[in-house]
């Protein structure tokens, strides 16, 4: 009916062509216009439907509240095309502000949602002073911007700040660079980079948002005695960004503590689980809630500890707000003249929105006796087309924005008409059946009805159901128990205050419809095709249509893939393909003609695997730390006994199911005396302190039944962790460190709250274990063992614990302590010219022993620089290998370089030693061969000749040439090469007939391979020229 509202009372049958008021289908989102150069354009666009096409007006409200109708007359930079405003060379002072659009045609005017459209830049920084081993923060003091920016920092000229590598640093979304603790190494000049970004949902008008870099900000460190202190959560934290988070935005909760490193962070939510999509980043200092929901509001707590002993925590209440959004849009309305309309709209928002109403873009207020407005309810009294026709909008507003929904109101009054829905000309009625005439004129207000038979009034009372011939309350005529005397012409007469109209149809009497072949009971196996036969006898001049019902519901044979009608005389009936248990039930065959209907029914039984388990539960009081008494209620058994069950369990997030007990025989489950449909089993092997869901599948001789609904969540009793950590190992770290690592226990194996780990270590072969403790679910422990104990073997093991006690120890693993810096110097350095841009450097091997390397050799690094440069740039190339040679590439031709070599392990590089120097060769050939010719040579070979080259004083002497060739379409890396000496000709063998090849030549000398010349195409074979598809330089060699 909603589509009909648009053209009720008009002569239009198709709603697409019916005149209608304007409605917005595209509201422009806020736009960020990036000011980079004078050629940039910006565009704001709105789209509205309506017939006739609406006219648009775009209006700007600047930051001072001034209102401007945008047009070329206001500024030649503005162009309006339909609902699109284009702005050439946007200017922040002139073009920033809030925009909205109006769309208007003859039926009324609607107003769009408002949107915001811009950036500014740079201020002088001042130095920051901090005491050594104390806290510090550097403020970015960003330039003015709108709406948002991202921050990055770097130190000196090119060292970007990497909090992921330096956990004591933190870049907040407020722009500041924080130091949990500073040292003299942190002193220097820092620069802040700001890059324009958007708020959620806003579009940036460029693929390369602009950025700005601040002037250097000096961090000066004042000497002070070092100490171990903290952690103390900074006053600025926890903090939320955006500062006023809204529904649908990505929300970041930040936390930073000052104090001696290392610091560990984690988050909790008071009384509730974390939002399912939330995750932590930046050393767990930032809690991210993507696409935040209103229900994500609540108290969050940041916890920070040092060495898992000392700690601090702070609470933060997160409030997610939302701009208004409409749950249901207004619908178009048509009402009778003089009637009353009550129009509701409903929006949600936080804070709760206030409502207002517009008509044709103008604010509405209560007018006594005409319209009444109460918040989101509009009442129209004594409707009049002159006063009340138009476009109405309900607006919802809170501090975050305004939203509109619109609908068209048409007040109608006209005489009845049968133009669109005349009375049916001929109606057939079967003897003993029913016949009806529909009388559905259009009229406003609703008319009165009466019926005539053969010109005489029947005198019917609307809604009287006691007579054989009756007029329904909607004006339709119904005749029951039809007999031959009912034949004739029936006229519907309708009248309202604007006039009268009538329309007539004929009733023709026919014989009755009978189902002669009635449906019989059918039994089918699961996934087989079943057929239910049904055939009716009827007057051959009358149209007969079959339809089917299943358990009282109509079957859609056109769209339901399981059902097909049989239409031949011998197979008239219903096919049920791939019959499922859900198809078992009562089927009705309906044989229908225009006059009457006959119905017959039967049952279909589907045999197969059992149905899904109806209900799974744990008996009250039977849950322990590792077991539970599980019960379930059987579903449909489909005339076949259950043979066995499969029991499965899952824990959070309840998506991965594990088989607890496969093939559990029916004989092994307990059947309660009081209820034969229940089954009970003592389930063991569960993990303590874990929330579980359970589900059960039944099976019989026909197969395994479907999965049913799982149980509710049941939690086992808490206990010490039942399992030791896996992958206990470690190694590496700073000098004098013993770093021990392991896989943290997942919630499934933690047993309860307060998870932590006891860490044990001893030198390999020793007797006494040392012990440390980690009071969080973290998989790393570092302890100091003294600088002289570098790269020694230690035995380690890890034992988990929680608030209820300690779990089992892991197996003992052997690891190495951290390496120290190598003390050896690399000697025996030599360098050999390789070509014009490369030098091969060699050196003597190093004893790969603990005493010499303070660990093991990881590789070598060659440092090289230009010998003639008084202030050279030192370049380095490193190789993770034990090889005693390396090739330095990318050098300049005919240039002297100096070299030294360093060896390194995981702790770093040794000190630099002796220096060797060497010069690269002269240039490779600068010219390439020309006048290349390809000629026939044999059945699978071609001869190539060319004009050679001469080398100059800046090039090495010529050694020969390179012929490179490959199949057309192949990658160049698959090319083959043929090298010659000084001769200027060569023969290429293995050429395929009828295949197109490419060929290029280059000269070569000690300086390397020269540039390759132009590509030549050739082919070998007897076929016609293909000049339209082959390259212009093709050479076809006939054989």
Secondary structure in CASP SS format (residue, H / E / C, confidence):
PFRMAT SS
TARGET T0000
AUTHOR 0000-0000-0000
METHOD secondary structure of the structure
MODEL  1
X C 1.00
X C 1.00
X C 1.00
X H 1.00
X H 1.00
X H 1.00
X C 1.00
X C 1.00
X C 1.00
X C 1.00
X C 1.00
X C 1.00
X C 1.00
X C 1.00
X H 1.00
X H 1.00
X H 1.00
X C 1.00
X C 1.00
X E 1.00
X E 1.00
X E 1.00
X E 1.00
X E 1.00
X E 1.00
X E 1.00
X C 1.00
X C 1.00
X C 1.00
X C 1.00
X E 1.00
X E 1.00
X C 1.00
X C 1.00
X C 1.00
X C 1.00
X C 1.00
X C 1.00
X C 1.00
X C 1.00
X E 1.00
X E 1.00
X E 1.00
X E 1.00
X E 1.00
X C 1.00
X E 1.00
X E 1.00
X E 1.00
X E 1.00
X E 1.00
X C 1.00
X C 1.00
X C 1.00
X E 1.00
X E 1.00
X E 1.00
X E 1.00
X E 1.00
X E 1.00
X E 1.00
X C 1.00
X C 1.00
X C 1.00
X C 1.00
X C 1.00
X E 1.00
X E 1.00
X E 1.00
X C 1.00
X C 1.00
X C 1.00
X C 1.00
X C 1.00
X C 1.00
X C 1.00
X C 1.00
X E 1.00
X E 1.00
X E 1.00
X E 1.00
X C 1.00
X C 1.00
X E 1.00
X E 1.00
X E 1.00
X E 1.00
X E 1.00
X C 1.00
X C 1.00
X C 1.00
X H 1.00
X H 1.00
X H 1.00
X H 1.00
X C 1.00
X C 1.00
X E 1.00
X E 1.00
X E 1.00
X E 1.00
X E 1.00
X E 1.00
X E 1.00
X E 1.00
X C 1.00
X C 1.00
X E 1.00
X E 1.00
X E 1.00
X E 1.00
X C 1.00
X C 1.00
X C 1.00
X E 1.00
X E 1.00
X C 1.00
X C 1.00
X C 1.00
X C 1.00
X C 1.00
X C 1.00
X C 1.00
X C 1.00
X C 1.00
X C 1.00
X C 1.00
X E 1.00
X E 1.00
X E 1.00
X E 1.00
X C 1.00
X C 1.00
X C 1.00
X C 1.00
X E 1.00
X E 1.00
X E 1.00
X C 1.00
X C 1.00
X C 1.00
X C 1.00
X C 1.00
X C 1.00
X C 1.00
X C 1.00
X C 1.00
X E 1.00
X E 1.00
X E 1.00
X E 1.00
X E 1.00
X E 1.00
X E 1.00
X E 1.00
X C 1.00
X C 1.00
X C 1.00
X E 1.00
X E 1.00
X C 1.00
X C 1.00
X C 1.00
X C 1.00
X C 1.00
X C 1.00
X C 1.00
X C 1.00
X E 1.00
X E 1.00
X E 1.00
X C 1.00
X C 1.00
X C 1.00
X C 1.00
X C 1.00
X E 1.00
X E 1.00
X E 1.00
X C 1.00
X C 1.00
X C 1.00
X C 1.00
X H 1.00
X H 1.00
X H 1.00
X C 1.00
X E 1.00
X E 1.00
X E 1.00
X E 1.00
X E 1.00
X E 1.00
X E 1.00
X E 1.00
X E 1.00
X E 1.00
X C 1.00
X C 1.00
X C 1.00
X C 1.00
X C 1.00
X E 1.00
X E 1.00
X C 1.00
X C 1.00
X C 1.00
X C 1.00
X C 1.00
X C 1.00
X E 1.00
X E 1.00
X E 1.00
X C 1.00
X C 1.00
X C 1.00
X E 1.00
X E 1.00
X E 1.00
X E 1.00
X E 1.00
X E 1.00
X C 1.00
X C 1.00
X C 1.00
X C 1.00
X C 1.00
X C 1.00
X C 1.00
X E 1.00
X E 1.00
X E 1.00
X E 1.00
X C 1.00
X C 1.00
X C 1.00
X C 1.00
X C 1.00
X E 1.00
X E 1.00
X E 1.00
X C 1.00
X C 1.00
X C 1.00
X C 1.00
X E 1.00
X C 1.00
X C 1.00
X C 1.00
X C 1.00
X E 1.00
X E 1.00
X E 1.00
X E 1.00
X C 1.00
X C 1.00
X E 1.00
X E 1.00
X E 1.00
X C 1.00
X C 1.00
X C 1.00
X E 1.00
X E 1.00
X E 1.00
X E 1.00
X E 1.00
X E 1.00
X E 1.00
X C 1.00
X C 1.00
X C 1.00
X C 1.00
X C 1.00
X C 1.00
X C 1.00
X C 1.00
X C 1.00
X E 1.00
X E 1.00
X E 1.00
X C 1.00
X C 1.00
X C 1.00
X C 1.00
X E 1.00
X E 1.00
X E 1.00
X E 1.00
X C 1.00
X C 1.00
X C 1.00
X C 1.00
X H 1.00
X H 1.00
X H 1.00
X C 1.00
X E 1.00
X E 1.00
X E 1.00
X E 1.00
X E 1.00
X E 1.00
X E 1.00
X E 1.00
X E 1.00
X C 1.00
X C 1.00
X C 1.00
X E 1.00
X E 1.00
X E 1.00
X E 1.00
X E 1.00
X E 1.00
X E 1.00
X E 1.00
X E 1.00
X C 1.00
X C 1.00
X E 1.00
X E 1.00
X E 1.00
X E 1.00
X E 1.00
X E 1.00
X E 1.00
X E 1.00
X C 1.00
X C 1.00
X C 1.00
X C 1.00
X E 1.00
X E 1.00
X E 1.00
X E 1.00
X C 1.00
X C 1.00
X C 1.00
X C 1.00
X E 1.00
X E 1.00
X E 1.00
X E 1.00
X C 1.00
X E 1.00
X E 1.00
X E 1.00
X E 1.00
X E 1.00
X C 1.00
X C 1.00
X C 1.00
X E 1.00
X E 1.00
X E 1.00
X E 1.00
X E 1.00
X E 1.00
X C 1.00
X C 1.00
X E 1.00
X E 1.00
X C 1.00
X C 1.00
X C 1.00
X E 1.00
X C 1.00
X C 1.00
X C 1.00
X E 1.00
X E 1.00
X E 1.00
X E 1.00
X C 1.00
X C 1.00
X E 1.00
X E 1.00
X E 1.00
X E 1.00
X C 1.00
X C 1.00
X C 1.00
X C 1.00
X H 1.00
X H 1.00
X H 1.00
X H 1.00
X C 1.00
X E 1.00
X E 1.00
X E 1.00
X E 1.00
X E 1.00
X E 1.00
X E 1.00
X E 1.00
X E 1.00
X C 1.00
X C 1.00
X E 1.00
X E 1.00
X E 1.00
X E 1.00
X E 1.00
X E 1.00
X E 1.00
X E 1.00
X E 1.00
X E 1.00
X E 1.00
X E 1.00
X C 1.00
X E 1.00
X E 1.00
X E 1.00
X E 1.00
X C 1.00
X C 1.00
X C 1.00
X C 1.00
X C 1.00
X C 1.00
X C 1.00
X C 1.00
X E 1.00
X E 1.00
X E 1.00
X E 1.00
X E 1.00
X C 1.00
X C 1.00
X C 1.00
X C 1.00
X E 1.00
X E 1.00
X E 1.00
X C 1.00
X C 1.00
X C 1.00
X C 1.00
X E 1.00
X E 1.00
X E 1.00
X C 1.00
X C 1.00
X C 1.00
X E 1.00
X E 1.00
X E 1.00
X E 1.00
X E 1.00
X E 1.00
X C 1.00
X C 1.00
X E 1.00
X E 1.00
X C 1.00
X C 1.00
X C 1.00
X C 1.00
X E 1.00
X C 1.00
X C 1.00
X C 1.00
X C 1.00
X C 1.00
X C 1.00
X E 1.00
X E 1.00
X E 1.00
X C 1.00
X C 1.00
X C 1.00
X C 1.00
X C 1.00
X E 1.00
X E 1.00
X E 1.00
X C 1.00
X C 1.00
X C 1.00
X C 1.00
X H 1.00
X H 1.00
X H 1.00
X C 1.00
X E 1.00
X E 1.00
X E 1.00
X E 1.00
X E 1.00
X E 1.00
X E 1.00
X E 1.00
X E 1.00
X C 1.00
X C 1.00
X E 1.00
X E 1.00
X E 1.00
X E 1.00
X E 1.00
X E 1.00
X E 1.00
X E 1.00
X E 1.00
X E 1.00
X E 1.00
X E 1.00
X C 1.00
X C 1.00
X C 1.00
X E 1.00
X E 1.00
X E 1.00
X E 1.00
X C 1.00
X C 1.00
X C 1.00
X C 1.00
X E 1.00
X E 1.00
X E 1.00
X E 1.00
X C 1.00
X C 1.00
X C 1.00
X C 1.00
X E 1.00
X E 1.00
X E 1.00
X E 1.00
X C 1.00
X E 1.00
X E 1.00
X E 1.00
X C 1.00
X C 1.00
X C 1.00
X C 1.00
X C 1.00
X C 1.00
X C 1.00
X E 1.00
X E 1.00
X E 1.00
X E 1.00
X E 1.00
X E 1.00
X C 1.00
X C 1.00
X E 1.00
X E 1.00
X C 1.00
X C 1.00
X C 1.00
X C 1.00
X C 1.00
X C 1.00
X C 1.00
X C 1.00
X E 1.00
X E 1.00
X E 1.00
X E 1.00
X C 1.00
X C 1.00
X C 1.00
X C 1.00
X C 1.00
X C 1.00
X E 1.00
X E 1.00
X E 1.00
X E 1.00
X C 1.00
X C 1.00
X C 1.00
X C 1.00
X H 1.00
X H 1.00
X H 1.00
X C 1.00
X E 1.00
X E 1.00
X E 1.00
X E 1.00
X E 1.00
X E 1.00
X E 1.00
X E 1.00
X C 1.00
X C 1.00
X C 1.00
X C 1.00
X E 1.00
X E 1.00
X E 1.00
X E 1.00
X E 1.00
X E 1.00
X E 1.00
X E 1.00
X E 1.00
X E 1.00
X E 1.00
X C 1.00
X C 1.00
X C 1.00
X C 1.00
X C 1.00
X C 1.00
X C 1.00
X E 1.00
X E 1.00
X E 1.00
X E 1.00
X C 1.00
X C 1.00
X C 1.00
X C 1.00
X C 1.00
X C 1.00
X C 1.00
X C 1.00
X C 1.00
X E 1.00
X E 1.00
X E 1.00
X E 1.00
X E 1.00
X E 1.00
X C 1.00
X C 1.00
X C 1.00
X C 1.00
X C 1.00
X C 1.00
X C 1.00
X C 1.00
X C 1.00
X C 1.00
X E 1.00
X E 1.00
X E 1.00
X E 1.00
X E 1.00
X E 1.00
X E 1.00
X C 1.00
X C 1.00
X C 1.00
X C 1.00
X C 1.00
X C 1.00
X C 1.00
X E 1.00
X E 1.00
X E 1.00
X E 1.00
X E 1.00
X E 1.00
X E 1.00
X E 1.00
X H 1.00
X H 1.00
X H 1.00
X C 1.00
X E 1.00
X C 1.00
X C 1.00
X C 1.00
X C 1.00
X C 1.00
X C 1.00
X C 1.00
X E 1.00
X E 1.00
X E 1.00
X E 1.00
X E 1.00
X E 1.00
X C 1.00
X C 1.00
X C 1.00
X C 1.00
X C 1.00
X C 1.00
X C 1.00
X E 1.00
X E 1.00
X E 1.00
X E 1.00
X E 1.00
X E 1.00
X E 1.00
X E 1.00
X E 1.00
X E 1.00
X C 1.00
X C 1.00
X E 1.00
X E 1.00
X C 1.00
X C 1.00
X C 1.00
X C 1.00
X C 1.00
X C 1.00
X C 1.00
X C 1.00
X C 1.00
X E 1.00
X E 1.00
X C 1.00
X C 1.00
X C 1.00
X C 1.00
X C 1.00
X C 1.00
X C 1.00
X C 1.00
X C 1.00
X C 1.00
X C 1.00
X C 1.00
X C 1.00
X E 1.00
X E 1.00
X C 1.00
X C 1.00
X C 1.00
X C 1.00
X C 1.00
X C 1.00
X E 1.00
X E 1.00
X E 1.00
X E 1.00
X E 1.00
X C 1.00
X C 1.00
X C 1.00
X C 1.00
X C 1.00
X H 1.00
X H 1.00
X H 1.00
X C 1.00
X C 1.00
X C 1.00
X C 1.00
X C 1.00
X C 1.00
X E 1.00
X E 1.00
X E 1.00
X E 1.00
X E 1.00
X E 1.00
X E 1.00
X E 1.00
X C 1.00
X C 1.00
X C 1.00
X C 1.00
X C 1.00
X C 1.00
X E 1.00
X E 1.00
X E 1.00
X E 1.00
X E 1.00
X C 1.00
X C 1.00
X C 1.00
X C 1.00
X C 1.00
X E 1.00
X E 1.00
X E 1.00
X E 1.00
X E 1.00
X C 1.00
X C 1.00
X H 1.00
X H 1.00
X H 1.00
X C 1.00
X C 1.00
X C 1.00
X E 1.00
X E 1.00
X E 1.00
X E 1.00
X E 1.00
X E 1.00
X E 1.00
X E 1.00
X E 1.00
X E 1.00
X C 1.00
X C 1.00
X E 1.00
X E 1.00
X E 1.00
X E 1.00
X E 1.00
X C 1.00
X C 1.00
X C 1.00
X E 1.00
X E 1.00
X E 1.00
X E 1.00
X C 1.00
X C 1.00
X C 1.00
X C 1.00
X C 1.00
X C 1.00
X C 1.00
X C 1.00
X C 1.00
X C 1.00
X C 1.00
X C 1.00
X C 1.00
X E 1.00
X E 1.00
X E 1.00
X E 1.00
X E 1.00
X E 1.00
X C 1.00
X C 1.00
X E 1.00
X E 1.00
X E 1.00
X E 1.00
X E 1.00
X C 1.00
X C 1.00
X C 1.00
X C 1.00
X C 1.00
X C 1.00
X C 1.00
X H 1.00
X H 1.00
X H 1.00
X H 1.00
X C 1.00
X C 1.00
X C 1.00
X C 1.00
X C 1.00
X E 1.00
X E 1.00
X E 1.00
X E 1.00
X E 1.00
X E 1.00
X E 1.00
X E 1.00
X C 1.00
X C 1.00
X C 1.00
X C 1.00
X C 1.00
X C 1.00
X C 1.00
X C 1.00
X E 1.00
X E 1.00
X E 1.00
X E 1.00
X E 1.00
X C 1.00
X C 1.00
X C 1.00
X C 1.00
X C 1.00
X E 1.00
X E 1.00
X E 1.00
X E 1.00
X C 1.00
X C 1.00
X C 1.00
X C 1.00
X C 1.00
X C 1.00
X C 1.00
X E 1.00
X E 1.00
X E 1.00
X E 1.00
X E 1.00
X E 1.00
X E 1.00
X E 1.00
X E 1.00
X E 1.00
X C 1.00
X C 1.00
X E 1.00
X E 1.00
X C 1.00
X C 1.00
X C 1.00
X C 1.00
X C 1.00
X C 1.00
X E 1.00
X E 1.00
X E 1.00
X E 1.00
X C 1.00
X C 1.00
X C 1.00
X E 1.00
X C 1.00
X C 1.00
X C 1.00
X C 1.00
X C 1.00
X C 1.00
X E 1.00
X E 1.00
X E 1.00
X E 1.00
X E 1.00
X E 1.00
X E 1.00
X E 1.00
X E 1.00
X C 1.00
X C 1.00
X E 1.00
X E 1.00
X E 1.00
X E 1.00
X E 1.00
X E 1.00
X E 1.00
X C 1.00
X C 1.00
X C 1.00
X C 1.00
X C 1.00
X C 1.00
X C 1.00
X E 1.00
X C 1.00
X C 1.00
X E 1.00
X E 1.00
X E 1.00
X E 1.00
X E 1.00
X E 1.00
X E 1.00
X E 1.00
X E 1.00
X E 1.00
X C 1.00
X C 1.00
X C 1.00
X C 1.00
X H 1.00
X H 1.00
X H 1.00
X C 1.00
X E 1.00
X E 1.00
X E 1.00
X E 1.00
X E 1.00
X C 1.00
X C 1.00
X C 1.00
X C 1.00
X E 1.00
X E 1.00
X E 1.00
X E 1.00
X E 1.00
X C 1.00
X C 1.00
X C 1.00
X E 1.00
X C 1.00
X C 1.00
X E 1.00
X E 1.00
X E 1.00
X E 1.00
X E 1.00
X E 1.00
X E 1.00
X E 1.00
X E 1.00
X E 1.00
X C 1.00
X C 1.00
X E 1.00
X E 1.00
X C 1.00
X C 1.00
X C 1.00
X C 1.00
X C 1.00
X C 1.00
X E 1.00
X E 1.00
X E 1.00
X E 1.00
X E 1.00
X C 1.00
X C 1.00
X C 1.00
X C 1.00
X C 1.00
X C 1.00
X C 1.00
X C 1.00
X C 1.00
X C 1.00
X C 1.00
X C 1.00
X C 1.00
X C 1.00
X E 1.00
X E 1.00
X E 1.00
X C 1.00
X C 1.00
END
